[in-house]
């Protein structure tokens, strides 16, 4: 039996087929359903094994087969359908809702095969009888590239349980390092896709943005992962107090500060959340006109860094004028 899960749409088509025909030769059923014998047996195994909590195989979808082992059976019959006795039909409203939800995965080839996704979305649009909720792209509109080599490797590795090696660029430290990761799952959030898994170097769960991964390659079977930690994303976060002047209060809409307290004069005491001090220094340098650190030592460091930068600009101007 294959360990690879069978798509839900395939499972939902298998049960009604057998329900209307009784005992059917596996070879005939596979041909009628457009599947190989192995694909059909995988689907039947998965259906037969999806028992109710506390029970075992055959307690939800029940099968009868012509030998002791389903892998060797020539004839198979579905004896209990659990109500799945006809092909699933979507209403127009259901099709639009499903299409809108799936459209978030467009342009994320590392998460889902884009050709298959676009075909499915087109099928849903036809079922809904309306223009696409995801932008109404017509068939005559050129489609963007559906995949990249790195995206294919990431998607396949996560699906097949393989470890990954890649070069990862960290935005917080502005450095690139080689990582070996045992990936568990993929997700999409705020327009970006992420790989969640265990970083072998750190020995801990980490999250990696896929557009910051390069040179991705498979490096053998994935190791045992253990439970994924559940937290609110604040683990290991440090806080630095700072002041935002009243005239720059608009900046609070641009950056998520913590512990905001308004002073009587209108200025705002805030906390800046950060993981890496180098990032904090770059942030304060880049926004020195609207954020001032409360710590005098850090404020002096920012002033010195700014003065050094200006000195380099002046030196550059002098060298240009002398030529």
Secondary structure, DSSP 4 states (H G I P E B T S, - for coil): ---SPPPHHHHHHHHHHHHTT-SEEHHHHHHHHT--HHHHHHHHHHHHH-PPTT--TTSSSEEEESSSSGGG-SEEEEEE-TT--S-----HHHHHHHHHHHGGGTT-TTTS-HHHHHHHHHHHHHHHTS--TT----TTSPPPP---HHHHHHHHHHHHTEEEEEEEEETTTTEEEEEEEEEEEEEEETTEEEEEEEETTTTEEEEEEGGGEEEEEEEEEPPP--PPP---S-TT-EEEEEEE-GGGGGGGGTS--EEEEE-TTS-EEEEEEES-HHHHHHHHHHTTTT-EESSHHHHHHHHHHHHHHHHHHHHHHHHHHH-
